[in-house]
Structure formats: structure tokens, C-alpha cells
Amino acid sequence: MTPADGDRILRDNFAPSVQDLGLTVEEVGDGRATLRLPWSDRLAREGGGLSGQALMAAADTATVIAVSGARGGFVPMTTVQQPTFQRPVVGTDVLVKVQVTKLGRTPAFADVTMTAGGATAGTVYALLA
């Protein structure tokens, strides 16, 4: 699967509100994916930090792209995530990197790391079914 394939999955399968985040697929394959969440003042909360809702939507979307790459194409799935936000993100893009750690017949498990300005902004552990 190529980044263009991942972008097509985004365009064809995700809600307009997720598409409005402006996510782009930078890398996908071998049970991994990297998406870029571009900084936008529209996604900032009070105090100027990027909202947790935007970060979680980006993590969820990147996880679906990584699992789709591992499975050879998109299949509908539900995600359950456990986030840990480590620092606020202000005025910079976020790279959302996913590594599928276990790909079963139905469930999949993944680790998600979000970095901004070269520092870890958050981690997420995800289960997909």
C-alpha cells in the first residue's frame, strides 16, 4: 500500500469532520503508518494548545490506515484507545506514527506515538475489532 492509497482510504471512508483535519499519509506499509496532522488555529482549545479531540481523531485515523496496510486494504473497524498526553502542542504539525503490534484474524493491537517539534506529545494504545 502506498501513501496515495492511504489518502484514498481517508477520502473515501472517513467522515467530513475527520477530513477537515487535513491529515495526510506520509508512510504506510508493513503494519505501520505515519500521518501528518497540520497545525491549525481552528483546532486549538483555550490556552492555544491543540485540542485532545483533534489528536485522538488523528490517532484513530492513523491506526485504521496502519491496519488497512497490514490487511492489504480497508475494512470497517472499531477502535478502542487509551491515550496519554505528555505535553501540549502549540503552533506546529504533529506526526502520528502507528506500529501494529499484533494482527489477529479479527482484533488488532497497535502502539501510536505522536510527536511535535521532535518531542513526544502523546502515546496511545489501540485495540481494533
VENRA-V643539 format. One line per field, one symbol per residue. burial: + if it has 16 or more other ideal C-beta (glycine too) atoms within 10 Angstrom, else -. A space follows every 50 residues. Layout:
burial = ???
This chain:
burial = +-+-+++-++--++---+--+-+-+-++--+++++++-+---++----++ ---+++++++++++++++++---+----+---+-+---+---++++++++ --+----+++++++++----++-+-+-+-
